[in-house]
Amino acid sequence: MRPLVLAVAALLLPVSALASERLQVPQLSDWKVMSSVTDKTGQSTELIPVQEGAETWTRRITVQAFRGVPLTVSEFLEQAVAKTAPVCEAAAAGPASMGSIGGREAGSRTIACGKYKGDGRGTYVLHFAIRGRDAFYVVSRMWRGAPFALGQVPVPESELVQWRAYADAIDLCDTTDARRPCRD
């Protein structure tokens, strides 16, 4: 399913002018850029719903491209779980789902933090990672709200369906490879 256009891709342009690989993510018309940073190690763009603020957001999407990261997708997903457990009460993770996007290794995994030790709120995140040729790409979709018990999923099922459709619309194209065309 790819009915959404890609505006975030413009926010995540290749760091090198010679890079031909591009991460294409769906545009959500009712979301805004909260922050965008580019440096020698890569790029990161954070989006939140237009009616939410930087401190009060309950939903967030982070799109990242890292240069020089030697991890496999599986290793990244394991590392995300390992880094969550020490900062959360009631941390849990779903199984990793592995596959490929544009011929490149890809995978996703949900991680639940029932109560973050820093602010006491609960978080639930879907990480979607792609090991590209030019970079290591991660798109994370997050819910933040009231604390919740281990084993609970605080995000409504209908919203999780939207998250999956969003992840399914992510693509990795290459302007130099006719088999991996970029959408307009």
Phi, psi and chi 1 to 4 in degrees:
 res  aa     phi    psi   chi1   chi2   chi3   chi4
   1 MET       -  119.6  176.0  165.5  136.5      -
   2 ARG  -137.1   50.7  -62.2 -176.2 -168.3  -88.5
   3 PRO   -79.9  -12.9   31.4  -35.5      -      -
   4 LEU   -93.0  144.8  -53.9  169.6      -      -
   5 VAL   -85.0  167.3  -83.3      -      -      -
   6 LEU  -109.8   99.2   61.2  134.9      -      -
   7 ALA   -99.5  -31.7      -      -      -      -
   8 VAL   -65.8  -26.7  175.7      -      -      -
   9 ALA   -57.2  -35.8      -      -      -      -
  10 ALA   -66.8  -28.5      -      -      -      -
  11 LEU   -76.5  -22.0  -59.3  171.3      -      -
  12 LEU  -115.7   55.7 -152.8   64.7      -      -
  13 LEU   -72.1  153.4  -64.6  173.0      -      -
  14 PRO   -57.4  139.1  -21.6   31.4      -      -
  15 VAL   -65.0  -40.3  170.4      -      -      -
  16 SER   -90.3  135.6  163.7      -      -      -
  17 ALA   -64.0  -20.5      -      -      -      -
  18 LEU   -87.3  -10.9  -58.6  175.5      -      -
  19 ALA   -66.0  133.0      -      -      -      -
  20 SER  -106.7  -14.7   59.1      -      -      -
  21 GLU   -81.8  139.2 -173.2  174.4   74.9      -
  22 ARG  -137.7  134.9  -67.7 -169.1 -171.4  143.4
  23 LEU   -85.8  127.2 -179.5   67.0      -      -
  24 GLN  -114.4  121.5  -64.3 -174.5  -58.8      -
  25 VAL  -122.8  152.5  -63.2      -      -      -
  26 PRO   -67.1  148.0  -15.2   26.2      -      -
  27 GLN   -90.1  136.2  174.7 -174.9    7.7      -
  28 LEU  -113.1  113.9  -61.7  174.6      -      -
  29 SER   -63.5  -24.6   61.2      -      -      -
  30 ASP   -99.1   25.1   54.7  -15.9      -      -
  31 TRP  -121.3  156.4  -71.8   61.5      -      -
  32 LYS  -132.6  158.3   64.7 -176.9  176.8 -174.5
  33 VAL   -76.4  125.8  174.3      -      -      -
  34 MET   -92.1  -39.0 -177.2  171.1   69.7      -
  35 SER  -157.8  154.4   68.6      -      -      -
  36 SER  -149.2  125.4 -171.6      -      -      -
  37 VAL  -132.4  134.5  176.3      -      -      -
  38 THR  -128.5  131.1  -59.8      -      -      -
  39 ASP  -145.7 -170.7   61.9   23.9      -      -
  40 LYS   -67.8  -19.1   64.7 -178.5  178.1 -179.6
  41 THR   -91.4  -10.9   63.3      -      -      -
  42 GLY   149.0 -152.8      -      -      -      -
  43 GLN  -140.6  151.8  -63.1  171.4  -78.1      -
  44 SER  -146.7  131.1  178.7      -      -      -
  45 THR  -129.1  129.3  -60.3      -      -      -
  46 GLU  -112.8  133.9  -67.4 -177.5  -51.2      -
  47 LEU  -122.7  145.8  -57.1  122.1      -      -
  48 ILE  -137.2  161.3   58.1  174.5      -      -
  49 PRO   -58.7  145.6  -26.5   36.5      -      -
  50 VAL   -58.6  -29.8  -65.5      -      -      -
  51 GLN   -84.6   -1.9   71.5  -84.0   11.7      -
  52 GLU  -105.0  161.7  -63.2 -170.4    2.7      -
  53 GLY  -113.1  170.4      -      -      -      -
  54 ALA   -60.2  -31.9      -      -      -      -
  55 GLU   -96.4  -22.7  -61.2  -61.4  -39.7      -
  56 THR  -109.2   10.0   59.2      -      -      -
  57 TRP   -60.3  148.7   62.6  -93.9      -      -
  58 THR  -117.5  -14.3   62.6      -      -      -
  59 ARG  -134.1  142.4  -53.2  -63.9 -169.9  -85.4
  60 ARG  -152.0  144.8 -175.6  176.1   81.0 -161.4
  61 ILE  -122.1  130.9  -63.6  172.4      -      -
  62 THR  -118.9  126.6  -55.3      -      -      -
  63 VAL  -115.4  122.0 -178.6      -      -      -
  64 GLN  -131.2  147.1  -60.2  168.3  -64.2      -
  65 ALA  -131.0  118.6      -      -      -      -
  66 PHE  -108.5  132.1  -58.8  101.8      -      -
  67 ARG   -94.2  140.6  -50.5  -69.2 -177.1 -119.9
  68 GLY    72.2   23.3      -      -      -      -
  69 VAL   -90.6  118.5  172.8      -      -      -
  70 PRO   -84.0    0.2   31.3  -35.1      -      -
  71 LEU   -69.4  149.7  -63.6  173.8      -      -
  72 THR   -82.9  167.8   65.4      -      -      -
  73 VAL   -61.5  -44.4  168.9      -      -      -
  74 SER   -59.6  -43.9 -178.7      -      -      -
  75 GLU   -62.9  -41.2  -70.2  167.8  -21.7      -
  76 PHE   -61.3  -46.8  167.7   80.3      -      -
  77 LEU   -63.0  -38.3  -64.3  171.9      -      -
  78 GLU   -65.5  -41.7  -75.9  -60.8  -39.0      -
  79 GLN   -63.6  -38.6 -173.5  179.4   77.2      -
  80 ALA   -61.5  -40.6      -      -      -      -
  81 VAL   -65.7  -46.8  172.4      -      -      -
  82 ALA   -61.1  -35.8      -      -      -      -
  83 LYS   -78.2  -20.9  -72.4 -176.0  174.2 -171.1
  84 THR   -79.7  -43.2  -59.3      -      -      -
  85 ALA   -52.4  -45.5      -      -      -      -
  86 PRO   -69.7  -20.1  -13.7   23.2      -      -
  87 VAL  -101.9    4.1  -62.5      -      -      -
  88 CYS  -127.0  148.5  -69.9      -      -      -
  89 GLU   -95.4  136.9  -62.7  172.6   22.5      -
  90 ALA    63.5   56.7      -      -      -      -
  91 ALA   -92.8  141.9      -      -      -      -
  92 ALA  -153.3  159.3      -      -      -      -
  93 ALA  -138.6  145.3      -      -      -      -
  94 GLY   -80.1  172.4      -      -      -      -
  95 PRO   -70.5  151.7   24.7  -31.4      -      -
  96 ALA   -74.3  141.2      -      -      -      -
  97 SER  -113.2  115.8  175.4      -      -      -
  98 MET  -108.2  150.6  -56.6  -58.5  -67.8      -
  99 GLY  -173.4 -146.5      -      -      -      -
 100 SER  -147.8  153.2   68.4      -      -      -
 101 ILE  -132.5  125.2  -63.1  -69.5      -      -
 102 GLY    55.1   34.0      -      -      -      -
 103 GLY    78.4    7.5      -      -      -      -
 104 ARG  -114.0  148.0  -58.6  -68.0 -178.2  177.8
 105 GLU   -56.7  132.9  175.9 -168.1   20.3      -
 106 ALA  -144.7  159.7      -      -      -      -
 107 GLY  -170.1  164.3      -      -      -      -
 108 SER  -140.5  161.3   64.0      -      -      -
 109 ARG  -163.3  140.3 -169.3  167.8 -163.8 -178.9
 110 THR   -96.0  144.8   56.8      -      -      -
 111 ILE  -133.9  129.7  -58.4  173.3      -      -
 112 ALA  -110.9  136.2      -      -      -      -
 113 CYS  -123.9   98.9  173.9      -      -      -
 114 GLY   -59.8  -32.5      -      -      -      -
 115 LYS  -156.5  111.4 -175.2  176.9 -179.4 -176.1
 116 TYR   -71.8  131.1  175.8   60.8      -      -
 117 LYS   -65.5  -22.4  -68.0  177.8 -178.8  176.7
 118 GLY   -74.8  -49.6      -      -      -      -
 119 ASP  -122.8   -1.3   65.4   10.3      -      -
 120 GLY    81.1    0.1      -      -      -      -
 121 ARG   -89.6  160.3  -69.1 -174.0  -92.4 -165.5
 122 GLY   -94.3  151.6      -      -      -      -
 123 THR  -136.4  151.5   60.2      -      -      -
 124 TYR  -140.4  126.3 -168.3   83.5      -      -
 125 VAL  -134.6  142.9   62.3      -      -      -
 126 LEU  -109.8  114.9  168.9   65.5      -      -
 127 HIS   -95.8  133.8  -70.0  -66.0      -      -
 128 PHE  -126.2  117.5 -173.7   83.3      -      -
 129 ALA  -122.3  146.0      -      -      -      -
 130 ILE  -134.1  129.1  -55.9  169.9      -      -
 131 ARG   -89.3   95.7  164.2   92.3  -94.9  160.4
 132 GLY   -86.0  177.1      -      -      -      -
 133 ARG   -77.0  -41.2 -178.4 -169.6   65.9 -122.7
 134 ASP   -90.2  -22.4  -63.0  -23.0      -      -
 135 ALA  -162.3  171.7      -      -      -      -
 136 PHE  -105.9  119.3 -170.1   90.9      -      -
 137 TYR  -106.3  137.2  -56.1   96.0      -      -
 138 VAL  -135.1  128.2  179.0      -      -      -
 139 VAL  -118.8  122.4  179.1      -      -      -
 140 SER  -119.3  132.7  -57.6      -      -      -
 141 ARG  -116.3  124.8 -169.5  134.6 -176.9 -165.8
 142 MET  -128.2  144.4 -177.9 -177.7  -72.9      -
 143 TRP  -112.0  141.3  170.1   96.1      -      -
 144 ARG  -137.4  132.9  179.4  172.4   74.9  171.3
 145 GLY  -170.2 -148.7      -      -      -      -
 146 ALA   -64.0  149.7      -      -      -      -
 147 PRO   -59.6  155.4   -3.5    7.0      -      -
 148 PHE  -143.5  160.4   56.1   92.8      -      -
 149 ALA   -79.9  153.8      -      -      -      -
 150 LEU   -56.0  133.9 -170.5   62.9      -      -
 151 GLY    93.6  -13.2      -      -      -      -
 152 GLN   -89.1  150.1  -71.5 -175.4  -30.0      -
 153 VAL  -114.8  109.8  176.4      -      -      -
 154 PRO   -76.6  -13.8   30.9  -36.9      -      -
 155 VAL   -87.3  129.0 -177.5      -      -      -
 156 PRO   -57.8  144.1  -20.0   29.4      -      -
 157 GLU   -54.8  -39.8 -178.2   62.1   33.1      -
 158 SER   -63.3  -34.8   59.9      -      -      -
 159 GLU   -72.5  -37.5 -173.7  173.5  -18.6      -
 160 LEU   -62.4  -33.9  -70.3  175.8      -      -
 161 VAL   -63.4  -40.6  168.4      -      -      -
 162 GLN   -64.3  -40.8  -67.0  171.4   -0.3      -
 163 TRP   -59.5  -44.3  -73.5   20.4      -      -
 164 ARG   -66.5  -41.2  178.2   48.1   56.6 -162.8
 165 ALA   -62.3  -39.2      -      -      -      -
 166 TYR   -61.9  -48.4 -176.4   85.2      -      -
 167 ALA   -62.8  -39.5      -      -      -      -
 168 ASP   -65.0  -22.5  -72.2  -13.3      -      -
 169 ALA   -87.8   -6.3      -      -      -      -
 170 ILE   -71.2  139.2  -64.5  168.9      -      -
 171 ASP  -141.0  155.8 -164.5   14.0      -      -
 172 LEU  -121.7  110.7 -170.5   61.9      -      -
 173 CYS  -109.3  173.3   69.7      -      -      -
 174 ASP  -145.9  120.1 -169.8  -35.3      -      -
 175 THR   -68.4  -12.6   59.6      -      -      -
 176 THR  -105.0    5.1   63.0      -      -      -
 177 ASP  -127.1  110.3 -174.4  -14.6      -      -
 178 ALA   -62.2  -22.1      -      -      -      -
 179 ARG   -79.1  -11.4  -64.0  167.7  -58.5  172.9
 180 ARG  -130.7   61.6  -63.5  172.6   52.5 -152.4
 181 PRO   -68.8  151.9   28.0  -34.8      -      -
 182 CYS   -91.8  141.9  -65.2      -      -      -
 183 ARG   -75.8  153.1  -62.1 -175.2  -59.8 -105.5
 184 ASP   -73.2      -  -66.2  -26.5      -      -
